[in-house]
């Protein structure tokens, strides 16, 4: 069994910064892809950022140049550094990972609220 636990959400003013963390635990042989998604009220969940086991990264156009995804393999943790936050970044942020455990599966965290005030 694999668990993902997010932390770091909160309330911040526009232009501010937050750093989200997602820590994986359980029977984990490798984490292939780590991602961050977000879901704003009344909207579909959208992919925000991806980092692969080879450290390739990809970002949604709406966050390019403002958000940075990174990973610490030893800690089985990945991060989303969010700078220059805008009110439209307000959402519940979820981490997701493709994990080789007993088999290979996708796992989700429980979500953390990010609120950006204008």
C-alpha positions, 0 to 999 in steps of 0.5 A: 500500500502506498500513501501520499500526504500533501502539506504546505497549502494556505492563504496568501496574498496575490504576488506571494509564494507557497511551497507544497510538499508531497511525501510518499510512504509505503512499499515503494520500489520506484516513483516514475512520474510525480505530478501536481494537479489542481481543481478550482470550484466548479472546474475540472481537475487540471494538470499543473506540473510533471517531473519524471524519474529522469528529471524532465519537467513540464508545466501548464501554460498558465503557470510557466515561469511562476511554478517550479516542480522538484523532487527529492528521491531520498525522501520520496518527496516532491515539491511545487514552489509557487511564486507570483501567485494570482487569485486564479491559482486558488484551488485544491492542489493534489499530488499524484504519482506513478509508483512501482510497488506491488505492481505499478499503479497511480496514487493520489494525495488527499489534496491541500487548499491554496487560496490567493486573495486579491 
